[in-house]
Each structure stands twice: as C-alpha cells, then as structure tokens.
Amino acid sequence: MSEDHIIVSREGAVLEIRFNRPEKKNAVTNAMYGAMADAVASAQTDDAVRAILFTSNGDYFSAGNDIKDFAAQSMGAFDGPRHVGRFLEEVIKAEKPIVAAVQGHAVGVGTTMLFQCDLVYVADHARLTMPFIDLGVVPENASSLTVVERVGYTRAFALFGLGEPLSGKQAAEWGLANAALPAAEVEARARAAAQTLASKPPQSMRLTKKLMRDTQKLMGRMQEEGEIFAERLRSPEAAAAFAAFLQKR
C-alpha cells in the first residue's frame, strides 16, 4: 500500500518522490514516511542521483500527517516503529539538492518540509498552513527555527499561533518559494530546475549546500521539538483535538 501511496521514479539524474494518495489529500501515513525515508537515504549513496524532486498527484501537495495515526499514538494504540523522525532526519541531512513542486494546498509537515528544501515552486492559489497548536501539539521538522529565520518572528508566530494561511503568492513574496505559478505549470518548472541542478558539478553542489546549511543546529532543534511533540501527543488537549477532527470529518 505504501508503494502505491508513494511513487519513486527516476528521470535522468533526478529522483522523483511523488505523493499519490489524492483521495485522502495526500495525508502521510507511517508507511509513507518509511518509503520516503528509504528513497531519500538511498539517493545519498547513489552516484547516479544528483537531485531529488518532491511532487504529488491531486489537489493537495500534502494534508500533513494522517490524523488517524496521531490519534492512535495519543491513545497508545500504535504498534511498530515510527518512520516520521527518520524521514525528517534524512531530508535535513541530505547533501544533494531537493526541489519541491507544490501544485496544491499544504498542511503541517506538507508545509514545514518546504523549509528544508533548496528550491520551491508553488501554485499561486495554494494555501500553506501549520495548525500544530490547534491540534494540541507543537511545530516539528525544526520549523520553530526555520520559519522564524525565513519570514521573521511576528509573521512566524501568526502562522503558528493564529493558524493563518500563507498563500502561494505570499510564499514567493516572503522568500519561502522561488516562484508562484499557475498550478498546471508548477511541476514542469520544478522538474526543469531539478534537472538543471543535476547537470552541475556534483561535488561542488554538495559542498556549497553543506556550507549554506547548519545541519547540526537543525538536527538539534528537530530533536528538541520531537521530545515535546511526543509528550503532547499523549496530552488531553491533543486527544480532544484529534477526536474533534475525526468526528467532524
């Protein structure tokens, strides 16, 4: 099932990772995180891969973590290893450039992962939201650091605290996205950018990205967030928020 929901393919030297769960707005399950983590990790050791492209099918880029998974964790009913942390770590540690084609709405990790990408192309109509507080949890993926650094504290706090949506056009204006485009043009533009990156000298590309990113700082913040996030998943606030969401849906 995860293989159906995450499609991994190659086009030249670009590894494409595609969300393919449009009937659920590309909400990410544990199995999907595992498939993506494996794909990103394998790309780092494959000399034939020089860039990674995230894209999706459907009206949503991703609706974020599947709430059913959150609810199961909140009730202590989730068995087996959790892959989300491994996926987030692999993206943060990735030395090869990552491009995102955001052709539709993005929620939660669907938005925070964009701050870990090197190039982002977004549909001008897209709405990017991070409703962590509304769900009784806290930001993840080092986003309490990256969002503030990218857009400033007051804008970041409005995104987290008020849950205000960020439009695709605003994302480009604020420096989150390289360009806001009509939805039908997003994937082609992002793929062309990924192919251009893949055509450059690979070691120079890798070293330049490494110099531009403080991976240790990002990993430290992600781990700090993760500890608090895990505690909040077991909180009465989170349990009530998940129950209300599932009942409403």
Secondary structure, 3 states (H helix, E strand, C coil): CHHHHEEEEEECCEEEEEECCHHHCCCECHHHHHHHHHHHHHHHCCCCCCEEEEEECCCEEECCECHHHHHHHHCCCCCCCCCHHHHHHHHHHCCCCEEEEECCEEECHHHHHHHHCCEEEEECCCEEECCCHHHCCCCCCCHHHHHHHHHCHHHHHHHHHHCCCEEHHHHHHHCCCCEEECHHHHHHHHHHHHHHHHCCCHHHHHHHHHHHCCHHHHHHHHHHHHHHHHHHHCCHHHHHHHHHHHHHC
